Amino acid sequence: MAEILVLVDHVEGTPKKVSYELLTLARSLGEPSAVVLGKGASAAAEKVGAYGAEKIYVNEAPEIDGFLVAPKAAVLAQLVQDKSPAAVLIPSTGEGKEIAARLAVKTGSGLLTDAVAVTPELVAEQQIFGGSVAVQSKVQTGTPIITVRPNSTAPSEAAGAGTVEQVTATFSDADKAATVVDSVVEAAGGRPDLGEASIVVSGGRGVGNAENFSIVEALADSLGAAVGASRAATDAGWYPHQNQVGQTGRTVSPQLYVAVGISGAIQHRAGMQTSKTIVAINKDPEAPIFELADFGLVGDLFTVVPQLTEEIGKRKG
């Protein structure tokens, strides 16, 4: 079977869920090989074999963390040259897409971004115009480089050989042009990460202002959920942009998604429509979100949500 390289996104040895998703996807395309780079790579390598990685390429050179993304692209370019893989899969994050673009230039290859599915023929499906249109695209030049949106594939375990191979690469002066002078680790909050949470509660324009998001947060905390927001809410400054769910924000696919005061514009739906169960709370019975919801409640969120939060608290107690 053809080798499929998968760039593992990890935090000091702990792979993110999207890495397991891409390894699962790669198993349907060929023989998955994980590429783990930077500090903690050896620790991360011990975990990815459980998701089907047959080979695990590791490089912990100090340049990878000492400079911005260019050294990672350099390692991948060397692997593409040496291993001639059928494709390279990269998480469709801000960093991932920059790595992919640099890799495409270095290898003279075609690049597809924000795929939500990839067929065994390496045809990628992408959603455009806010998710209203699906297109199929295929790379015609070089090694297909495809970035895949998080939560597009359900991760599943399947033991792989997990053979670890230390790899090297030569870093040019251009690869070391932007030096990392400092890094700050954000304090971990009490809520799960939005992209990996099994329950997400999101607020939209109907919440009214930033202060009222405390209602959304209280419901989320009663459920042990992450907090999301619509683009309208983040653009208004009511909630941080990193919590935006939608075509131009985060893609989530939790077991339960609760939309509070969100009309359900197609831009937002593109980021959460694969959720297993969707509950919508909106005072407008004609809101488009009800077309997608499994359960809909027409009512004033300022009355409904506090009552719901209180009832959940009683049942938990």
N, C-alpha and C positions, 0 to 999 in steps of 0.2 A: 504493500500500500504506500501511497505517496505521503511524504512527511509534511505535516502542518505545524508551523511554528506558532506558539501562543506566548505573547508577552504577559508575564505574571505581574499584576499590580499588587504590591504588598507594602505593609508598614512595618519596617524593621523585623521582618521574618514572619509576619502574619498576613497571609494572602487575603485579599478582599474577595467578596462573593462573586464579583464579575469575573475573576480569574477562573473560578470553578465552572462558571457558566460557559466561558469560552473553551475550556478543555472538554466539556460535555459536547458542545457544538462541534469541536474539531474531530471528535470520535466518529461523527457521521460523515466527515469529509475525507478522512485518511487516518494516518498514524500521528497522534498528537505528540508534540515535543514542546515542553515548557522551557521558556527562557526567563531566568530569574537573575536580576541584576541589582547591584548595590548592597548597602549594609543590611545584614540579616538574610542575604540570599540563601545561604546554606540551610538556615533554619526553615525558610519557606519551602525549600526543595524537598524537605522531609514530608511535607503535607500534600504536595500536588500529585504525587504518585497515586494517591487514593482516588483521583478523578481521571485516571486513564493515561497519564503522561508516561510514555514508553522511555523517552530520553529526557533528561533535564540538564540544560546547559546553564552553567553558573559562572558569573563573573562578578567579583567583589572588589574590583579595582577602585582605589580611592577617588579617581577622576570621576566616577559615575555619580557620586554624591557631592563632589567638590565643585562641579560645574552644572550648568543647566542641562536640558534634555539631549543636547548634541552627542555626548558620549554614549548614551543608550542607543541612539540611532546608529552610531558607528559600530557597536557590537552586533546589532542586528544585521547591518549591511555585510559584515564579515561572515556571519552565519549564512546569509542568503548566498553569498559567493561560494562558501565551502560546502554547504549541504544541499543546495539547489532544491529548496522545499517547493511544494505545489502552491502554497499560499502562506501568508503571515496574517494572523488575527491579533488585533490590538484593541484594548478597551477604548470605547468612544468617549473618553473624558477629555478635558482641556489639554492635559499633558499628553495623553495618548494620541490625540489627533496631531499634535505638533511633532511627536516622534514619528508618526506614520508619514507625515508630509516630508520630513527630512530623509526618511528611509527611501521614499519614492524617488526623490531627487538623486540620492546616492547610488541607487540601483537602476535608475532609468525605467522604473516600473509604473504601472497604472495604480491609482488609488481610489478607493470607494469609502466614503465615510457614513457613519450613522446607519449602518445596516441593522435591520431587525430580524433578518433570517438569511441563511446562506444554504443553497442546495448543494448536493454532491458534485454538481457540474460547476461549482463556484460562481453561481449566479446569485447576486445579492439583492435582497428586497429592501427598498428604502421607502419611507413615507414622506411625501412632500405636500406643500400647501397646507400645512397644519395638520397633516395626517389624513386629509380628504382623498388623496390619490396615492396609490402604491405603484412603484415602478420597479422593474427588474433590470439590473445592470451587470455587465461582465467586463472584466479587465482584458484588454486585447494585447497589451505590451508588457513584457517582463514578467516578474513574479507578482501575482495579485496581492495587494496589500489592502486589507479590509478592516476598518474599525467598526465594532459592533456595540450597539447601545446596551448599557446595563439593563438587566431584567428582561431581556429578549428571549432567553433560554432558561428553562428550569434546570438547575444543576443536579446531577445525579452521580453517585459514586460508582466507580468501576476500576478495579485495581489494574494498574499498569506496571510495567517492569520497573520504572522509576530509576533507570540507570543514570547516574550523575556523571557529567563530563565537565571538567573545568575548561573554559575557553578564554582566549585572549583576543585583544584587538589593539591596533595602533591608533592613538588619538592624535589628530593633527592640531596645529595651532588654532585653526578655526573651530574645532570641537571644544577648545578651552577658552573661547573668547569671552564668555559670560560666567564669572565666578560667583558662587554662592557665598556671601559674606556672613549671613546669619540665617537661622531658622527658628521659628517659634512654634511650639506645640500648643494648640488650643486646648484649654481645659475641657476635659470630658464632662458633658452634661449628664443628667440623669435619664435622658431619653435615648432610645436606639437611633442608629444612623438612618436617615431618611431612605437611602437607597437599599438598605438591607432589612428594614423593619417588616414584620409580619402584619402589623396594623398601622395604618396611617390615617390621621384626621387632618383635613385641610380646610382652611378658611378662604373666603373670597370677598368680592366687593360688598356683599351683603353684610359683612361683619361691621362695616362702617368706619372704623378707625383702628389705630394701633392698640389703644388701650383695651378695646373690646376683644382683641385676640386672646386675652386671658381666659375668655369663655371657651375658646377652642382648645387652649392649652390644658384647661382643667379637665375637659372631656378626654383629651389624649392621655393625660396622666392617669385617669381612672381606668383606662384600658391598657396602660403600658405601651402606648403608641408613640410613633414619631409625629411631628407636626409639619404639615406642608402648607403651601399657600398658592393661590392662583397668580397669574402674571399681573392682573389688575391690582391685587393686594401688594405685591412686591414693588411694582412700579410706583405705587402711591407712597411707598416708604413705611408701610404698616408692618412688614415682616422682612427679614433678611433675604436677599436674592438667592442665596445658596439653598433656601428652602422652597424655591419655586418648582412646582410640578407642571410639566407641559412640554410642548414641542421644543421650546427654546430653554427649558429648564431641565429638571431631573425626570427620568422615566422610572416609575415605580410599578411594582406588580405584587402587592401584598395579598394576604389572605382576606383582609377586610379593609376597604377604603371608605371613609366617611367624608362626604363633601358637604360642608356647612356654608350656606350662603354663596354657593358657586353656581353660576348660570349654566355652565357646561359648554362654553364655546369650544369649537373644534380644536383650537390650540391647546386647551387644557386637557381635553379628552385624549389627545394623542399621547399624553404622558402617563395616563392611568387606566386606560380602557381594558388592559389585560388583567386588572385586579380580579381576584376570584369572586368576591362578593362586594357589591357597591351599594352603599346607603346614601341617599341624598336628602338633605333637609333644606327646603327653600319655600318662601312664601308665595312664589309665582308658580301656579300649577302648570303653566305653559313652558317652564324653563327646560331647555334642551337636555339638561342633565338627567331628567326623568326618563328620557328615551333609552338611556344606558343603564340606569339603576336597576338593581334587583329588588330593592325596597326603597320606596319614596315616601317622605312625610312632608305634606304641605302645611306650613305653619311658620310662625314668627320664631326665628332661631333664638332670640333672646328669652323666649319662654320655654321652647322645646329643649334646647341644649342643657340649660341648668337642671331641668327636671330629669333628663336622661342621665346626666352625670350623677345626680343624687340617687337615682334608682340603681345605677351600676354599683355605687358605693354601698348601698344597703345589701345588695345581693352578694357582694364580695365579703361584707362583714358577717 
